[in-house]
Amino acid sequence: MNWLSRILLGAFAALKFGKVFLSAGSMLLAIGVYGLMFGWRYAIGVVLLMFVHEMGHFIAGRQRGLEMGLPTFIPFVGAWTGIGSRIPDAETQAYMGMGGPVLGTIGTLVCWYVAENYQIDWLLALSYTGFFLNLINLAPILPFDGGHVMAALSPRLWLLGVPVLVWLFFRSHSPVMLIVAILAVPYVLAALRWKSDSPEAKSYYAVPLRTRWAYGAYYLLLVVFLAMMVTKTDEALKERVGDRPSTHGTSGEV
């Protein structure tokens, strides 16, 4: 191995280590910020649930042969997983979009099961947050995960996300929702201009009807289930502790 090869391998290793450091560092930063506001146990739990959610995207992308980056966390905004290769079609986009909420819901169910069986109030509050954030992430508009799922059904369905965004803003009064709304504008315009006979519709968005029905069914089932669990944990918290940690500051993507 000559000196140039060694330098290139060393640079590649440093780059990979840098990505790991960035992911781990941003995770610790998020834990620190949330810990100062909500307590350390709750903060660690929230960030771990966000990590599980993002790993759902990561695993789904790797299953489809895509190059996936490690999650990056920003306090009060959320987390995201980078993609190093082009998504080939809307079905793959939907598959990756569903991966996060599905694995995130499973992780939250584990928390809820332990909280209910061992009567751990802070873990029940964490479960509420997990169910709530996974539900919000299924809002049918990009950049939320639900918007990626809608891409496989029809980009026109992104218009359904507009009233959801309005509701989220007035519910949370969070500036994050204004940022999300700005990011959503191009997709709203794309939905308004959408034509089913366009070249893009016949290529990237050409998803078989049966597959569309399947994604639609999975999406609705998950939305209904999460809505039920949010209501269930909310009622349980009111009965047991009378209040719960605010989710307003973590209403970005998990």
N, C-alpha and C positions, 0 to 999 in steps of 0.2 A: 504493500500500500504506500503510495507516494505521499508527499507532504500536502499536496492540494486535496487529495481525497480525505486525508485526516482532518483538514480544516473544514471541509464541507460537511463531514459527518459530525464534527464537533459543533458546528453552527446549527445543524439540524437538531441535534440533541438539546442544545441550549434553547432553541425555539420551542420545542415540545415541553421542556421544563418550564419555560416562561408562561406557556398557556396554562399549565397545571397551577403554577404560582398565582396567576391572575384569577383563576377560578376559585382556588382555595382562599386567596386574600379577599376577594369580593364577598365570599361566604362569611368569613370572619368579621368583615366590616358590617355586613347586614346583621349578624348576630349581636354585635356590639351596640349598634344603633337601636335595634328593637329591644335589646336587653335593658337599656337605660330607660325606656319608656314603658315596657310591659312586663319586665321581670325576665330573669335569665332562662328559667325553665321553659317558659312560653316562647321566648325568642328563639332558643335552640330548636324547639319543636316546630315552629313555623318555618324556619329556614330549611330544616330537614324535610318537611313536607314539600316545600318548593323544589328541593333537590330531587325528591322522588318523582314529582311531576315532570321535571325537565328530563330526567332519565327515561321517562316514558317516550318523549320525543326522540331522545338519543337512540334508544333501542329500536324504535320503529324505523328511524332513518337508516340505521346500520342493517336492519333486516332487508331493506330495499336496496342495499348496496351503495348508499350515499356516504360521503365523508362528513362526519359530524364533529363539531367542536364541543368542548366542555361547557357546562352552564356558567353564566356570568350573572352576578347579583347586584342590584342597585336598590338601596333602601327606599321604601315608599313608592317604588316603581314596579319592582318585581324581579323577574329573572328571564333569561332567554338562552336558547341553545343555538349556536351558530351552525350554518350548513356550508361546507366547503365545496360542494358540487351542485350542479344544476338539477332541480327537481324536474323529472321528465314529463309528468302529466298531472292532471288535477286529482286523479285517484290516489296517486302517491302522496300528493299534498294533503288530501283528506286523511289518509292512513296515518301520516305523521301527526296531523292535528288532533286526531282522536287518541293517539298514544299517550299524550300528557295527561288529559283528564281521566283516562281509564286507569293508568297506574297511580295517579294522584288520588283517585277515589279509593282504590284498594288500600293504599297506605293510610288514608284517613279512616277507613273502616277498621283497620287494626287498632288505631288510637281509640276510636269510639268503643270497640269491644272491650279493651282493657279498662277504659274509663268507667263503663257501665258495670263491669263485673267486679271491679275493685273500688268503686265509688271514689274516683280521683277527679275532683272538680276541675283542676287546672287542665287536666287532659281532656275533659269534656269540652272545656272552652276552646282548646286547641282543635278538637274534632269539629266544632261548629265553624271555626275559621277555615279549616281545610275543605269542608263541604261547600261553604259559601264561595270560596275563591275558585274552586273547580267549577262550580255552577256559573259564576260570572265569566269565567274563561270560555264558556260555551256560547256566549253572546254571538249571534249569527253575522258577524262583520269582522273583517280584518282591522287591526292586527290580532284580535282574539283568536283562540283556537277554533271556536265555532265558525269563524269566517273561512278558515281553511277547509272545514268540512263542507260548508255551503258551496265551495268552489266545485266540488264533485257533483252537487245537485244542480245548481244553476247560479251563476254570479248575480242574477237578478235578486236572489234571496238576501243579498247583502243589504238591501233596502230595509229588511225587517230589523236590522240592527240599529237603525237610526233612532226609533223610539226607545230602544233599550239603552242606548248611550245617554239619551236625555234623562231617562229615569235614574240611571246610575249617577249622573252628575247631581241631580237634585237630592238623591238619597245620601250621597257621600260629601257633596260640596268640596270634592278633592280637585286640586289643579291638575292632578294626573289625568283625570277624565277629559280635561280640555286638551291635553297633549294627545291623548288617544283619539279624540274627535278630529283633531287636525290631521293625524296620520290616516284616519279613516276616509277623509274627503276624496282622495283619488279613487278609492274603491266605490264610493257612493256614485261618483260621476261615471265610473266604468259600468256600474249596474244600470244607470239610466241610459247609457249609450249601447247597452248590450243587444246584439243581434244574433239569433240562433243560427243564421246562415253565414256568419262571418268565418274567415279562414281559421281564426283562433278557436272558434266554437267547434270546428270540424277537426281540429288537431289536438291541442292541449286539453280542451274541455270535452272531448269526445269520450264520455264515460258511458258504458252500456247501461240500459235502463234498469236491468235487474240489480246491478251494482249500486246505482243511485238509490233505489228503494231500500237496499240493505243498509247503506250509510244513513239514510233518513230514519230508518227504524232504530238503529243503534243510537243515533243522536237523540231522538225523542225519548227513548227508554232511559238514557243516562240523565237527561235533563229532568225528567219526572222523578227519577230515583233521588237525585241530588236535592231537588226541591223538597221532597218528603223528608230527607235526612236533615236538611237545614231547619225545617219546621220542628222536627222531633227534638233535635239537640237544643234549639232555642227554648222550647217549652220546658225541657228538662233543666236547663240552666236557670230559668226563672223560678222554678220550683225549689231548686237546691241552693243556689247562691244569690239569686235575685238580680244579678247583672252579669255581664261578660266583657272581656277585653274588646275594645273597639277594633273593627276591621277596616276602618276608613283609611288608615295609613298604608295598608297593604293591599289595596284594591287593584293593583296592576296585575300583570301576568305572573302566575306562580310557576 
